Amino acid sequence: MTTGNFLIDKKHQVYIIDLNRARLNKKMSISLRLDDLRKIYFPDRIPGKITALFWDAYRRESGIDIDWALLYRQKRALYRARRQRNTRLKQWLRRSE
């Protein structure tokens, strides 16, 4: 999913759209949820209010009252660091051929 899969109306209701590849899994652990959520990228150009609405809706609908935004940011940071490390390794391997 991307941020393009979420619509927020003037009443701040969040709607998820274009779910042709989505699968429902009601028994996901918090760790699995975070692995899935880290794939969503919130670009800097999206106002913080919109992302806050998303996390409020996610907290409400999941029924799990934790700081999803904080855990998401931590998971994204680890993901970015791993991707950067892999990119540097691939570049080094190409140069050493």
OpenMM code with the backbone's topology and positions (N, CA, C; nanometers):
from openmm import Vec3, app, unit

residues = "MET THR THR GLY ASN PHE LEU ILE ASP LYS LYS HIS GLN VAL TYR ILE ILE ASP LEU ASN ARG ALA ARG LEU ASN LYS LYS MET SER ILE SER LEU ARG LEU ASP ASP LEU ARG LYS ILE TYR PHE PRO ASP ARG ILE PRO GLY LYS ILE THR ALA LEU PHE TRP ASP ALA TYR ARG ARG GLU SER GLY ILE ASP ILE ASP TRP ALA LEU LEU TYR ARG GLN LYS ARG ALA LEU TYR ARG ALA ARG ARG GLN ARG ASN THR ARG LEU LYS GLN TRP LEU ARG ARG SER GLU".split()
positions = [
    Vec3(0.0832, -0.1180, 0.0000),
    Vec3(0.0000, 0.0000, 0.0000),
    Vec3(0.0876, 0.1242, 0.0000),
    Vec3(0.0332, 0.2295, -0.0510),
    Vec3(0.1009, 0.3587, -0.0477),
    Vec3(0.0036, 0.4607, 0.0097),
    Vec3(0.0511, 0.5818, 0.0285),
    Vec3(-0.0384, 0.6856, 0.0800),
    Vec3(-0.1496, 0.7151, -0.0195),
    Vec3(-0.1321, 0.6788, -0.1452),
    Vec3(-0.2374, 0.6963, -0.2450),
    Vec3(-0.3570, 0.6056, -0.2214),
    Vec3(-0.3425, 0.5053, -0.1335),
    Vec3(-0.4526, 0.4165, -0.1012),
    Vec3(-0.5433, 0.4723, 0.0089),
    Vec3(-0.5104, 0.5897, 0.0611),
    Vec3(-0.5881, 0.6465, 0.1706),
    Vec3(-0.6489, 0.7792, 0.1285),
    Vec3(-0.7774, 0.7936, 0.1552),
    Vec3(-0.8477, 0.9197, 0.1327),
    Vec3(-0.8984, 0.9702, 0.2663),
    Vec3(-0.8908, 1.0998, 0.2860),
    Vec3(-0.9420, 1.1614, 0.4084),
    Vec3(-1.0379, 1.2706, 0.3668),
    Vec3(-1.1631, 1.2623, 0.4159),
    Vec3(-1.2623, 1.3620, 0.3758),
    Vec3(-1.2575, 1.4834, 0.4686),
    Vec3(-1.3460, 1.5797, 0.4434),
    Vec3(-1.3473, 1.7042, 0.5209),
    Vec3(-1.3849, 1.6815, 0.6670),
    Vec3(-1.4503, 1.5697, 0.6958),
    Vec3(-1.4868, 1.5364, 0.8336),
    Vec3(-1.3784, 1.4521, 0.9004),
    Vec3(-1.2639, 1.4389, 0.8322),
    Vec3(-1.1481, 1.3658, 0.8827),
    Vec3(-1.1726, 1.2150, 0.8948),
    Vec3(-1.2608, 1.1626, 0.8124),
    Vec3(-1.2800, 1.0180, 0.8047),
    Vec3(-1.1765, 0.9621, 0.7081),
    Vec3(-1.1133, 0.8516, 0.7448),
    Vec3(-1.0115, 0.7895, 0.6606),
    Vec3(-1.0751, 0.6728, 0.5859),
    Vec3(-1.0524, 0.6691, 0.4541),
    Vec3(-1.1017, 0.5615, 0.3697),
    Vec3(-0.9842, 0.4954, 0.2997),
    Vec3(-0.9867, 0.3635, 0.2966),
    Vec3(-0.8839, 0.2889, 0.2243),
    Vec3(-0.9439, 0.2473, 0.0910),
    Vec3(-0.8702, 0.2747, -0.0178),
    Vec3(-0.9223, 0.2460, -0.1512),
    Vec3(-0.8251, 0.1562, -0.2276),
    Vec3(-0.8726, 0.1012, -0.3367),
    Vec3(-0.7922, 0.0214, -0.4287),
    Vec3(-0.7265, -0.0960, -0.3572),
    Vec3(-0.8093, -0.1844, -0.3052),
    Vec3(-0.7605, -0.2967, -0.2260),
    Vec3(-0.7561, -0.4277, -0.3053),
    Vec3(-0.7297, -0.4184, -0.4342),
    Vec3(-0.7344, -0.5394, -0.5164),
    Vec3(-0.6311, -0.6441, -0.4760),
    Vec3(-0.5226, -0.6073, -0.4093),
    Vec3(-0.4223, -0.7050, -0.3659),
    Vec3(-0.4205, -0.7237, -0.2138),
    Vec3(-0.5111, -0.6612, -0.1444),
    Vec3(-0.5119, -0.6669, 0.0019),
    Vec3(-0.5681, -0.7996, 0.0515),
    Vec3(-0.5168, -0.8397, 0.1664),
    Vec3(-0.5673, -0.9597, 0.2328),
    Vec3(-0.5974, -0.9231, 0.3781),
    Vec3(-0.7056, -0.9750, 0.4295),
    Vec3(-0.7453, -0.9475, 0.5669),
    Vec3(-0.6855, -1.0525, 0.6592),
    Vec3(-0.6156, -1.0074, 0.7607),
    Vec3(-0.5556, -1.0968, 0.8589),
    Vec3(-0.5798, -1.0354, 0.9954),
    Vec3(-0.6820, -1.0828, 1.0644),
    Vec3(-0.7203, -1.0234, 1.1922),
    Vec3(-0.6290, -1.0634, 1.3074),
    Vec3(-0.5445, -1.1651, 1.2889),
    Vec3(-0.4628, -1.2151, 1.3992),
    Vec3(-0.3160, -1.1789, 1.3842),
    Vec3(-0.2874, -1.0663, 1.3221),
    Vec3(-0.1482, -1.0244, 1.3057),
    Vec3(-0.0919, -0.9728, 1.4375),
    Vec3(0.0313, -1.0133, 1.4662),
    Vec3(0.0996, -0.9608, 1.5849),
    Vec3(0.1389, -0.8153, 1.5584),
    Vec3(0.1752, -0.7461, 1.6631),
    Vec3(0.2182, -0.6075, 1.6485),
    Vec3(0.3423, -0.6011, 1.5593),
    Vec3(0.4329, -0.6964, 1.5770),
    Vec3(0.5550, -0.6989, 1.4955),
    Vec3(0.5222, -0.7162, 1.3468),
    Vec3(0.4319, -0.8076, 1.3147),
    Vec3(0.3923, -0.8274, 1.1752),
    Vec3(0.3202, -0.7047, 1.1202),
    Vec3(0.2375, -0.6425, 1.2024),
    Vec3(0.1691, -0.5201, 1.1592),
    Vec3(0.2715, -0.4117, 1.1249),
    Vec3(0.3723, -0.3966, 1.2098),
    Vec3(0.4745, -0.2951, 1.1851),
    Vec3(0.5559, -0.3267, 1.0598),
    Vec3(0.5839, -0.4552, 1.0368),
    Vec3(0.6531, -0.4933, 0.9131),
    Vec3(0.5703, -0.4542, 0.7923),
    Vec3(0.4398, -0.4712, 0.8029),
    Vec3(0.3507, -0.4355, 0.6929),
    Vec3(0.3379, -0.2832, 0.6802),
    Vec3(0.3213, -0.2147, 0.7926),
    Vec3(0.3051, -0.0694, 0.7910),
    Vec3(0.4290, 0.0034, 0.7406),
    Vec3(0.5470, -0.0500, 0.7651),
    Vec3(0.6693, 0.0189, 0.7236),
    Vec3(0.6793, 0.0324, 0.5724),
    Vec3(0.5997, -0.0454, 0.5001),
    Vec3(0.5987, -0.0359, 0.3544),
    Vec3(0.5273, 0.0899, 0.3058),
    Vec3(0.4458, 0.1484, 0.3936),
    Vec3(0.3768, 0.2724, 0.3587),
    Vec3(0.4764, 0.3867, 0.3769),
    Vec3(0.4880, 0.4685, 0.2769),
    Vec3(0.5806, 0.5822, 0.2841),
    Vec3(0.4991, 0.7102, 0.2916),
    Vec3(0.5186, 0.7872, 0.3981),
    Vec3(0.4530, 0.9160, 0.4131),
    Vec3(0.5528, 1.0245, 0.3722),
    Vec3(0.5441, 1.0741, 0.2505),
    Vec3(0.6388, 1.1788, 0.2073),
    Vec3(0.6298, 1.3024, 0.2957),
    Vec3(0.7397, 1.3764, 0.3013),
    Vec3(0.7444, 1.4979, 0.3841),
    Vec3(0.6403, 1.6006, 0.3407),
    Vec3(0.5973, 1.5942, 0.2151),
    Vec3(0.5014, 1.6943, 0.1670),
    Vec3(0.3594, 1.6695, 0.2197),
    Vec3(0.3355, 1.5557, 0.2839),
    Vec3(0.2034, 1.5299, 0.3425),
    Vec3(0.2004, 1.5944, 0.4806),
    Vec3(0.1033, 1.6811, 0.5044),
    Vec3(0.0970, 1.7506, 0.6343),
    Vec3(0.0867, 1.6535, 0.7519),
    Vec3(0.1501, 1.6910, 0.8611),
    Vec3(0.1484, 1.6090, 0.9818),
    Vec3(0.0080, 1.5803, 1.0325),
    Vec3(-0.0842, 1.6732, 1.0082),
    Vec3(-0.2217, 1.6538, 1.0538),
    Vec3(-0.2842, 1.5324, 0.9860),
    Vec3(-0.2537, 1.5136, 0.8585),
    Vec3(-0.3103, 1.4001, 0.7856),
    Vec3(-0.2530, 1.2687, 0.8377),
    Vec3(-0.1227, 1.2644, 0.8606),
    Vec3(-0.0656, 1.1403, 0.9134),
    Vec3(-0.1160, 1.1132, 1.0551),
    Vec3(-0.1358, 1.2190, 1.1336),
    Vec3(-0.1911, 1.2013, 1.2687),
    Vec3(-0.3318, 1.1424, 1.2611),
    Vec3(-0.4110, 1.1885, 1.1656),
    Vec3(-0.5456, 1.1320, 1.1470),
    Vec3(-0.5376, 0.9842, 1.1097),
    Vec3(-0.4421, 0.9516, 1.0227),
    Vec3(-0.4253, 0.8114, 0.9849),
    Vec3(-0.3945, 0.7262, 1.1070),
    Vec3(-0.2974, 0.7702, 1.1887),
    Vec3(-0.2582, 0.6903, 1.3048),
    Vec3(-0.3705, 0.6829, 1.4074),
    Vec3(-0.4472, 0.7899, 1.4242),
    Vec3(-0.5629, 0.7842, 1.5144),
    Vec3(-0.6634, 0.6808, 1.4655),
    Vec3(-0.6907, 0.6812, 1.3355),
    Vec3(-0.7848, 0.5836, 1.2785),
    Vec3(-0.7295, 0.4422, 1.2913),
    Vec3(-0.5999, 0.4263, 1.2669),
    Vec3(-0.5398, 0.2925, 1.2763),
    Vec3(-0.5473, 0.2411, 1.4196),
    Vec3(-0.5167, 0.3269, 1.5171),
    Vec3(-0.5238, 0.2883, 1.6584),
    Vec3(-0.6668, 0.2478, 1.6951),
    Vec3(-0.7618, 0.3278, 1.6503),
    Vec3(-0.9020, 0.3022, 1.6822),
    Vec3(-0.9489, 0.1704, 1.6189),
    Vec3(-0.9206, 0.1520, 1.4914),
    Vec3(-0.9701, 0.0347, 1.4192),
    Vec3(-0.8974, -0.0939, 1.4570),
    Vec3(-0.7696, -0.0827, 1.4926),
    Vec3(-0.6948, -0.2032, 1.5309),
    Vec3(-0.7317, -0.2487, 1.6715),
    Vec3(-0.7778, -0.1545, 1.7530),
    Vec3(-0.8111, -0.1878, 1.8912),
    Vec3(-0.6870, -0.2029, 1.9784),
    Vec3(-0.5718, -0.1631, 1.9256),
    Vec3(-0.4460, -0.1742, 1.9998),
    Vec3(-0.3976, -0.0329, 2.0297),
    Vec3(-0.4011, 0.0049, 2.1567),
    Vec3(-0.3714, 0.1422, 2.1975),
    Vec3(-0.2233, 0.1596, 2.2287),
    Vec3(-0.1440, 0.1721, 2.1226),
    Vec3(-0.0017, 0.2003, 2.1375),
    Vec3(0.0334, 0.3167, 2.0444),
    Vec3(0.1531, 0.3678, 2.0577),
    Vec3(0.1964, 0.4794, 1.9730),
    Vec3(0.2452, 0.4242, 1.8393),
    Vec3(0.1507, 0.3998, 1.7486),
    Vec3(0.1823, 0.3422, 1.6181),
    Vec3(0.2766, 0.4319, 1.5391),
    Vec3(0.2585, 0.5625, 1.5486),
    Vec3(0.3425, 0.6554, 1.4721),
    Vec3(0.4891, 0.6427, 1.5130),
    Vec3(0.5154, 0.6353, 1.6420),
    Vec3(0.6525, 0.6212, 1.6904),
    Vec3(0.7126, 0.4883, 1.6447),
    Vec3(0.6383, 0.3805, 1.6633),
    Vec3(0.6885, 0.2492, 1.6233),
    Vec3(0.7095, 0.2421, 1.4720),
    Vec3(0.6210, 0.3058, 1.3965),
    Vec3(0.6357, 0.3123, 1.2508),
    Vec3(0.7658, 0.3846, 1.2134),
    Vec3(0.7903, 0.5007, 1.2756),
    Vec3(0.9112, 0.5771, 1.2441),
    Vec3(1.0375, 0.4970, 1.2761),
    Vec3(1.0342, 0.4230, 1.3876),
    Vec3(1.1491, 0.3405, 1.4230),
    Vec3(1.1705, 0.2293, 1.3200),
    Vec3(1.0621, 0.1647, 1.2789),
    Vec3(1.0709, 0.0562, 1.1805),
    Vec3(1.1182, 0.1097, 1.0459),
    Vec3(1.0661, 0.2281, 1.0043),
    Vec3(1.1096, 0.2885, 0.8778),
    Vec3(1.2582, 0.3240, 0.8823),
    Vec3(1.3066, 0.3717, 0.9962),
    Vec3(1.4481, 0.4073, 1.0091),
    Vec3(1.5354, 0.2832, 0.9911),
    Vec3(1.4964, 0.1729, 1.0522),
    Vec3(1.5712, 0.0481, 1.0356),
    Vec3(1.5669, 0.0013, 0.8906),
    Vec3(1.4513, 0.0130, 0.8288),
    Vec3(1.4334, -0.0264, 0.6884),
    Vec3(1.5223, 0.0578, 0.5964),
    Vec3(1.5212, 0.1893, 0.6161),
    Vec3(1.6051, 0.2786, 0.5344),
    Vec3(1.7535, 0.2474, 0.5532),
    Vec3(1.7941, 0.2237, 0.6772),
    Vec3(1.9351, 0.1938, 0.7047),
    Vec3(1.9764, 0.0644, 0.6347),
    Vec3(1.8915, -0.0357, 0.6387),
    Vec3(1.9222, -0.1632, 0.5721),
    Vec3(1.9307, -0.1446, 0.4213),
    Vec3(1.8378, -0.0697, 0.3638),
    Vec3(1.8415, -0.0452, 0.2190),
    Vec3(1.9663, 0.0318, 0.1784),
    Vec3(2.0035, 0.1324, 0.2573),
    Vec3(2.1248, 0.2088, 0.2266),
    Vec3(2.2488, 0.1204, 0.2360),
    Vec3(2.2532, 0.0341, 0.3370),
    Vec3(2.3648, -0.0580, 0.3533),
    Vec3(2.3737, -0.1529, 0.2332),
    Vec3(2.2590, -0.2060, 0.1909),
    Vec3(2.2559, -0.2962, 0.0754),
    Vec3(2.2992, -0.2240, -0.0516),
    Vec3(2.2558, -0.0998, -0.0689),
    Vec3(2.2942, -0.0219, -0.1868),
    Vec3(2.4447, 0.0000, -0.1892),
    Vec3(2.5024, 0.0388, -0.0751),
    Vec3(2.6472, 0.0595, -0.0681),
    Vec3(2.7228, -0.0696, -0.0974),
    Vec3(2.6729, -0.1810, -0.0451),
    Vec3(2.7376, -0.3097, -0.0694),
    Vec3(2.7329, -0.3458, -0.2184),
    Vec3(2.6199, -0.3265, -0.2815),
    Vec3(2.6077, -0.3554, -0.4250),
    Vec3(2.7007, -0.2666, -0.5057),
    Vec3(2.7112, -0.1397, -0.4697),
    Vec3(2.8020, -0.0491, -0.5400),
    Vec3(2.9462, -0.0933, -0.5234),
    Vec3(2.9823, -0.1331, -0.4046),
    Vec3(3.1179, -0.1781, -0.3786),
    Vec3(3.1490, -0.3039, -0.4595),
    Vec3(3.0526, -0.3975, -0.4640),
    Vec3(3.0719, -0.5206, -0.5410),
    Vec3(3.0877, -0.4909, -0.6905),
    Vec3(3.0107, -0.3980, -0.7422),
    Vec3(3.0226, -0.3614, -0.8851),
    Vec3(3.1590, -0.3009, -0.9157),
    Vec3(3.2079, -0.2168, -0.8255),
    Vec3(3.3376, -0.1519, -0.8471),
    Vec3(3.4520, -0.2524, -0.8395),
    Vec3(3.4362, -0.3553, -0.7572),
    Vec3(3.5454, -0.4506, -0.7363),
    Vec3(3.5487, -0.5619, -0.8419),
    Vec3(3.4554, -0.5625, -0.9337),
    Vec3(3.4545, -0.6670, -1.0383),
    Vec3(3.5612, -0.6444, -1.1403),
] * unit.nanometer
topology = app.Topology()
chain = topology.addChain("A")
for resn in residues:
    res = topology.addResidue(resn, chain)
    for name in ("N", "CA", "C"):
        topology.addAtom(name, app.Element.getBySymbol(name[0]), res)
